[in-house]
Amino acid sequence: MRNPLVALLAALVAASAVLLGAGSAEAAGYRYWSFWEGNGKNWEYATQGPSLLRPDDGAVQGFRFAVSEDSGDAAQPRRAPDFGAICAGTPAKDGQKRVALVIDPGTAADAPDGEKPPAPRTACARVAPDASSAEALAAVAKPLRYDSSAMLCAISGYPRSGCGEQVSGEDGSAKPTPSTTASGRAADEADGDGGGPSVGLLVGIGAVLLLGVAAVVQARRRR
């Protein structure tokens, strides 16, 4: 009787390993510009895209180019969101507002093949009171490049090509949409998809193990 029990337990362990492996597959990473807002001290991932957001006078906003899966692991701009320092040389003017911008093209590790990221920089855009963040960026960082879905692909010509392309993870995943990049952002955290096992998968594993334990107990009772 012992050999069949050992075989059963071995099969259960193998099945659990397969299920866990299926649930922890490498998440897809994408290369794109993310959009941030300064709260006075720190950066927060923007809840609206730059074409929709209309910042107030004195706002600080950041753009960071990097490889990431979503807003949960996106790299922040490496300069502090300090309006006073960024716009110190740009005096206020009636009928206009000032928006401080931090533009961080990221590191060489995140750069497309054959390209070298320019140095991070700051700029103080002075624009109309109703101007959007995208208009503020265009005032100081042309040329900008967008794709057909309005996703921001390049700032000041960097990178020369590509737009939200997948660079890691499983094949066949779709590229990030404007709702999760610098064109905008949906509440993708609500999906709860962090690349690990899902709740349903864990429940299934638990059910398999329980059935296995019950079978072992039943077999021992019959001996």
Secondary structure, DSSP 8 states (H G I E B T S, - for coil): -HHHHHHHHHHHHHHHHHHHHHHT----EEEEEEEEEE-SSSEEE-SS-TTT----TTEEEEEEEEEESSTTT----SS---HHHHTTTS---TT-EEEEEEEE---GGGS-TT------EEEEEEE-TT--HHHHHHHHS---EE-TT--EEEBTTBSSS-SS-EEESSTT-----GGGSTT----GGGG--SSS--HHHHHHHHHHHHHHHHHHHHHHHH-
